[in-house]
Amino acid sequence: MLTPYGPGKFDLAIDEISHRESLDGCDTVGNCPGMGYAYTLVPGPIQPGTGDVNLSSDDRAFMVAHSAGAIVRECDQGLVSVRWYASDERLDADWAQCEEEVADDDDDDETDDDETDDDDDDNPQEDDYVITPCGPLGSRYMVGVVGGEMIGEFAEREEANAELRQRMDQEEYWPEVWFVSDHGNWERTSIAE
């Protein structure tokens, strides 16, 4: 039996692993804040990290059997669902469907762009930073760029804030910082000391 994640944004413990991998430069279509969802293609094999010690032998066997990869779907509420694949052919076919679905939705949204331009300040933008609780019962914090790379995982919120402050000062670029609650709600946050 696969290990459930418990209350939070994932169904299974292994889904958190694929989501973490999806934040590390994988192909993504869609835009959570803009479209309401995004798909990310995570090529296999997906390996558990050193901190993933609570995986059962069934979890590990499942990951080996489904080594082609996964498609991660995240909605604008922060909830994540994952489909794991045993074959490259099926993974590629389903990824093509995801791309087509997003393209169709994007075409529909182009007519609404004029009406929603005023709301852009209230939504995360590409290149903003995001802090998300992760790990068992949100015991850790994952930091990344909206629509981009994962920066790292931290044991304390202050460590995550310090990393972002240092990164912003180094790059001389200070975008918005968002916090995604364990219920998937996005809100602006401060990383000031």
Secondary structure, DSSP 8 states (H G I E B T S, - for coil): ---B--SSS-SBHHHHHHHHHHTTT-EEEEEHHHHSEEEEEEES-----TT-TT--HHHHHHHHHTBTEEEEEEETT--EEEEEES-HHHHHHHHHHHHHHHHHHHHHHGGGHHHHGGGGGGS--TT-EEEEEESGGG-EEEEEETTS-EEEEESSHHHHHHHHHHHHHHHT----EEEE-TT--EEE-----
